[in-house]
Every structure is written in C-alpha cells, then in structure tokens.
Amino acid sequence: ARGPVVGSRLVVMSLIKPIATLGRSANSIAESKAAVLSLYRYICKKTPWLINIYDLNIAPEAVRRSIGNMFRKNKDVKDPRTVNMMVSRGYMELEETLAQFKQKSHVVNMLQKNMKLDHEIPQKSYLERFFANEA
C-alpha cells in the first residue's frame, strides 16, 4: 500500500474545511474552548497521517500525548482573542506540517520536547545546566 500523496486533492480538501471555519471568531470563553477542542480533535485524527508521511518511529499514543501537552502548556490563557489567535496558529502549523513544509527532524524535536510536562521534568542546578551548555 502506497502512502498518502501530499499534493493530492484529498489533502487540500481535508485542510480547507477547518481553515474556512476560522472566519468566525469566538467572543466568549465557551466558544474559545469549543474551538480549542475542535482543533485538538482534528489534530488527533491526523496523527496516523502525520506518522505515515514523516515515517516516525513514535507510537500514535505518544504523539497524541505530546500534542496534548502542547495544549496543556497554554491552559491558563483566558482571553478569547488570544485563544483565537492561538487556534489559528495551530491550524496553520498543522497545514504546514501535513504539507511537509517541515523536515522530519523538526517534527521529531517538537514532539520529543513536549513528551513530558514542565513539572514532570526534574530541574537541573545552575552547574548542571552550565556543563550541559544550557545556561
């Protein structure tokens, strides 16, 4: 079975629908929350496609967990305009990723960076960061 053809009409049509819905901007927190959940569900549906086109050796559950962590990092944002901007940016990032505008290494680094939440990562001392060339 051959993998998905990126330039096909199917890919373009599957990306047009969510982007066309961006014209409506959420005016309340409830509408913003619905837009975020819609984006999250749409990205999760595209996870197998993403794994296939980038030939990732990462389990779909791990990819979904990483994507969920990306959303959880911004859970404290309450301004509907900011949330709308972030949702629009999310759809644009997804479109660019599915159109293979990114290299495999970019996608892998993005996913691995978000495998754990910040509070799950042990904090390093200044000297540990210095010797690891992170300070």
N, C-alpha and C positions, 0 to 999 in steps of 0.2 A: 504494500500500500504506500503510495506516494504521499509525502507530507503536504501541508497546505501551500498553495501558491499565493504569495503575498500580493502580487499585482492583480489578482483576480477580482472580478466584480463582487464576489461574495464578501471579501474582506472590506471593500469600500462600502458596500451597502450595510454591513453589520456595524460599521463605525459611524455612519451618518445618523442613525436614529438617536443615539444618546447625545450626540453633539447638537442635533437640531433641538433637543429639549432644553438646551442651555439658555435659550432666549428668555425663558421665564425665570425671573429671579425671585428667590424666596424672601418674603418680607417678615417672616416670623421664625422663631426658633424651631417650631414644629415642622415647618416647611423645609427649613435647612436640614433638620435631622433626617427627614424623608429623602432629601436629595443625597445626603451622605450615604445613607443605607442603600439607596439605589446604585450609587457609584460602586460601593463595596461589593454588592451582589454581582454587578456586571463584571467587575474585575475578577471575582472568584470564578465566574462562569468562563472567563477567558484564560484561566490558569493552565488547563491542558494544552491549549493552543500555544501559549507562551513557552511552555516546556518543550513542545514539539519543534517550534521554529528556531529556538535558540539551542536545542539539543542539550538541555540542562540535566545534570545528574543529581537533581534535588527532587525529593518526594513532593507530590502536589500538596500534601498536608503542611509540609514545612514552608512551601511558598505561600500558602494561604495564611499561615501563622505570621510570617514575616510581613505580609501585606496588612494583616490586622494590627500588627504592632505599629506600622506606619500611621494608621488611622488613630490608634490609641495615644500616640505622642501628641496629637492635637485635640484631645478630648476636652480640654478646658477652654477652647475657643467658643465664645457665645455670640459674638456679633454676626448677624445674618449676612451682612455684606462681605465680611472676611470669609465666612464659610462658603458663600457663593463663589468667591474668587478661588478658594482652595479646591472646590469641586470642579470648577472649570479647568484649573491647572491639572487636576487629576485625570480628567478626560483627555486633555492634550498629551499628557505623559503616556497614557495608555495607548493613544493613537500612534504616537511616535514609536513606542516600543513594539507594537504589533506590526507596524510598517517596516520594522527592522532598521530604523534610523540610528539605533544604538548598537554598540558592539556587545558580544557575549560577555566580555569581562565587565562592562558597565552594569549589566543586569545582575550578574552574579555578585558583584561587590555591593550593589544596592540591597539585594536580598540578604546577603550574609551580614551586612551591617545592622539589619533590623531583625535578626533572628531572636535576639533577646531584648527585653525592655531595659531601660536605663537602670531601674532599681534592681534588676537581676544580675547586672554586671558588677563584679567586685571592683571597688575603687582602688586605684593604684596611688601610692605615695608619690611625692614630687620626684624623688630619686629614681623610682621605678619608671616613671614617665620620661625622665631625663635620659636614662640609659637606653630606653626603647626609642629615643629620638622623637618623642611625642610632646615634649614640653615646649 
